[in-house]
Amino acid sequence: MNASQPVISVDPVALRHTGEGVGVVLVERQFAPFRHRRALPGVMLAAGESAHAAALRGLRDKCGVEAGAVRWQAAGRYNDERNRDPRGATISLTQILVLDPAAHGWEGTWAVPLTALPKLPFAHSQIVADAVEDLLARFWVDTRVIPAFLGATFSTLEVAVLAEYLGVEMSQANLARRLGTMFTDTGRSQVTGRGRPARLWTTEPPPS
């Protein structure tokens, strides 16, 4: 790496809904620097390659996660923090992805809950924090985000728990009003064992 000329890396922040929260996919580095440390599955951007494609390549080549497991993907921020890479200057382009909950990678790949992340190298801790903030900015705007985590049909309670995992708390009453502007009320409820039955929503259009 030429220390005087920054190179561009693409760092996928791949999120997956698990039974323990929302996890971010990390891999164990096999080479220096930071060998045996967990990190995002980042790659250097190849000539003529888009950041979108590079993120998918990183997940495939470093984690064994194929593109078909990605339910949603969007560009995040860039990070040009000085000295983030001891090999030389790099500029990181973040891609935010939501994976199918059933997606699994190779041995040495983890979906670590956001609440239990270790300190990550290459400024990856800040990159993950920024990605979650950007995801939340889209949470109530992009109607593809919630279904990417929960599927085409989901309850108010499931969305409340998901939002809490991402750091946002809302009452189910306020949440139901917000969901009513984004999705179709199925007219059905789900018994959850936590208070009143939770209303079910769907991405399908209302019946004519």
VENUR-V327256 format. One record per backbone hydrogen bond with DSSP energy under -0.5 kcal/mol. CO is the residue of the C=O (numbers start at 1). NH is the residue of the N-H. E is the energy in kcal/mol with one decimal. If there is no record, write none. Layout:
co=(CO,CO)
nh=(NH,NH)
e=(E,E)
//
This chain:
co=(1,2,4,7,7,8,9,10,10,11,12,13,13,14,15,16,18,21,21,22,23,24,26,27,27,29,34,37,38,39,40,43,46,50,51,52,53,54,55,56,57,58,59,59,59,60,63,64,66,67,69,69,72,74,77,79,81,85,89,91,92,92,93,94,95,96,97,98,98,99,100,106,108,110,110,112,113,114,120,121,123,124,125,126,127,128,129,130,131,132,133,134,135,135,136,138,138,141,142,143,144,145,146,146,147,152,154,155,156,157,158,159,160,161,162,163,164,171,172,173,174,175,176,177,178,179,179,184,188,190,190,198,199,200,201,202)
nh=(3,5,6,9,91,45,93,12,43,95,14,15,97,25,99,23,21,18,23,114,16,112,110,29,39,36,37,29,121,27,42,10,49,54,55,56,57,58,59,60,61,62,63,64,65,64,106,66,69,70,71,100,98,96,94,92,84,88,7,9,79,94,11,76,13,74,15,71,72,17,103,109,28,26,112,24,116,117,125,124,127,128,129,130,131,132,133,134,135,136,137,138,138,139,140,141,142,143,145,147,148,149,149,150,151,203,201,159,160,161,162,163,164,165,166,168,167,175,176,177,178,179,180,181,181,182,183,202,200,192,198,190,156,186,154,184)
e=(-0.7,-1.1,-0.6,-0.5,-2.7,-2.7,-2.8,-0.6,-2.0,-1.7,-0.9,-0.6,-2.4,-2.5,-3.2,-3.1,-1.4,-3.7,-0.6,-2.5,-2.6,-2.1,-2.6,-0.6,-2.1,-2.9,-2.1,-2.7,-0.7,-2.7,-2.2,-3.2,-2.1,-2.4,-2.3,-1.6,-2.2,-2.5,-2.0,-2.2,-3.3,-2.1,-1.2,-0.7,-2.2,-1.0,-3.0,-0.6,-1.9,-1.8,-0.6,-2.9,-2.5,-3.1,-2.7,-2.9,-1.4,-1.8,-1.7,-2.6,-2.2,-0.5,-2.4,-3.3,-3.2,-2.3,-3.2,-3.1,-1.2,-0.5,-2.3,-1.4,-1.3,-3.0,-0.8,-2.5,-2.2,-0.8,-0.6,-2.2,-1.9,-2.6,-2.1,-2.6,-2.1,-2.4,-1.9,-2.4,-2.5,-2.4,-1.5,-0.9,-0.8,-1.0,-0.6,-1.6,-2.9,-0.8,-1.7,-0.5,-1.4,-1.3,-0.7,-2.4,-2.8,-1.7,-3.5,-1.9,-2.3,-2.6,-2.3,-2.9,-2.0,-2.3,-1.5,-3.0,-1.4,-2.6,-2.6,-1.6,-1.9,-2.9,-1.9,-0.5,-1.3,-1.6,-2.9,-2.1,-2.6,-0.5,-2.9,-2.9,-2.1,-2.2,-2.1,-2.5)
//
